[in-house]
Amino acid sequence: YYRAPEIYLGIKYDYKVDMWSMGCLMYEALSGKSLFSGNNNFETLKSIFELRGKPSLKFLKQGQFTNNYFK
């Protein structure tokens, strides 16, 4: 539940994904609930994009696994 969208989509990433994970962990520690949850990668990505909004086409084109989730 703590992975950034870049990880799911196979996009080159940097330290920002660690900040994403830390934010998710802090939210869970303070609220007792997972910020983004799902039974599989698709559902978790859906949860992320429902809260954060649709990702840009430029962002999606960078992912080597984007076609696994978007058509």
N, C-alpha and C positions, 0 to 999 in steps of 0.2 A: 504493500500500500504506500510505500514511501519513494518509489521510483519516479523520476521525472519523465515527462513525455518523450524526451530525447532518447531515453533508454529503450522504451517500448518500440519506438519507430526506427531505431538504428541510425540516429543522427549523431554526428561527431559532437562530443560534449566536453565541458571543462568543469571547473570548480563550482559553477552555478548549480549543477545537479546535486551537489552536496548540501548547498543552502536550501534547495527545494526539500530534500529529505529531512533536514533539520527542522524546517518549518512544519512539515507534516508531523514529525515526532513531537514537537512542542505543542501543536494543536491537540494531539491525542492525549498528551500528558496533562494538559490543562482542562480539557473538556471530557475526557474519558471516552471519546468517540473517534473513529477513523475519519479523517477528512475526505479521503477518496477511497472507496471500497468497491469491490466487485468479486465475483466468483472466478473470473479469468481476466486476462490482459485486456480483452476487448471491453468488458464491462468497466474495468478500472479507467481506461482511456475515455470511455463515454462519460463517466462520472467527472473526470477532470475537465473535459470540454463543456459539459453542462454548466459547471461553475465558472470556468475561465473564458468561455466563449469559443467560437470556431477558430481553429488555427489558420494562419495564412497559408495560401497556396505555396508561397516561397518556402515556408517552414516545412510543409509536408513533402515538397519535392526533394528535400535533402535526405529523407529517410530511405534506407535500403529495405525496410520492412513496411513502409507506408501502404503498399498494395495489399498487405495482409489485413488491413483495417479499413481502407478507403478504396472506392472504385471511381 
